[in-house]
């Protein structure tokens, strides 16, 4: 199968599996999405979705957020992990949004990445999901699957994002990054992976990845 045929197969399969695409992090506007994405670093979406309502009940906009202290924010978000750094980031970026952006979340990579604790992936998620601006945020699921599907060499997320943007049509980016995340969680996880259920990898997967999978399965079968 040629690379373009592989790309078309991925798009078609994901559209069949996820005609309606749920957004992983609960939010109501760009600001609450930005805070939720920041909180999701090295945490799970489920855990973040449990904690954000408690935070947003106290402060769901930058003006109310800076009325809280960093310590108060940290106490609320402690269950998501890395709370000292995240609390400082939330407080700091809320101040900057008020001082530099009239309390509004900006719509460019450059301005978003200037905010404390906001990296490239967080900026891309906000641009894509809050504003509908074409972006292709690469998380661990996308990085893993793009490598398994032999659509990138997998050296780093920067290269994976570059390859994804080169291979997939721009008008599909915002849908695809979410579809791939859901697919990775359901059918192609890092642990407990069952290739028989993973139709995309089974069909177009990197030969070395498939060989390693079967080697491990054979070894377990003999044990």
Secondary structure, DSSP 8 states (H G I E B T S, - for coil): --HHHHHHHHHHHHHHH-SS---SS--SSHHHHHHHHHHTTTS-HHHHHHHHHHHHHH-SSHHHHTTS-HHHHHHHHGGGS-HHHHHHHHHHHHHHHHHHHTT---SSHHHHHTSTT--HHHHHHIIIIIH--------HHHHHHHHHTTSS--S-HHHHHHHHHHHS-GGGHHHHHHHHHHHHHHHS-SSS--GGG-HHHHHH--HHHHHHHHHHHHHHHH-
